Amino acid sequence: MRFPQPPLRRLVLSWGLLVALTGASLAAALAGENSGSEVPLAWLPLLILVASTLLKTREILSVFLNLRASTAGWRGLFLVFVGVILAGVLASHGILALLAKNPTGS
């Protein structure tokens, strides 16, 4: 089964979107680093990072890996995998935030 490749215009627009989202991720990370919080990254910049990562992942999967031409099951499966990974990142950040507030563990 052959799927048509995305047109060049779509690839260039997707690349531009990925560059912009990477810039947003960088700005959010730098803002979180300078927030003065005990936790390495504050929650709002972290949520911006996660949202940016989710959007970049969706774009890469649909355009560059051409999953937009596949069935909805495959697209959904990959997005669930990414969601589980991002949920793990958020959970680990929450655990680190709790440990930073209570370093003795009691």
C-alpha positions, 0 to 999 in steps of 0.5 A: 500500500502506497501513500502519497507524500505530503507536498513541499509546501506542507513540509515547509509549513510544518518545519516552520511550526516545529521551529516556532514551537521549539522557540516557545519551549526554550522561552518557557524553560528559561522563564521557569528557570528564572522563576525563583522556585525551589523546584527546577521548573515552575508549573506553568512553563512546564505545562507550556513545554508539555503542550508544545511537545504534544503539538510537535509530536502530532505534527511530526507523526502526521506530516513527516511520518505520514501517519495522517494517511494511515488509519485512526487506530494507528494515529490514536495509538501513537498519541496514547504512547506520547500521552503516557510519556508526558504523563510520566514527565508531569508525575515525576515533576510532581514528585520532585516538587513534593520532595523539594518542599519536604527534603527529609521525606517525613 
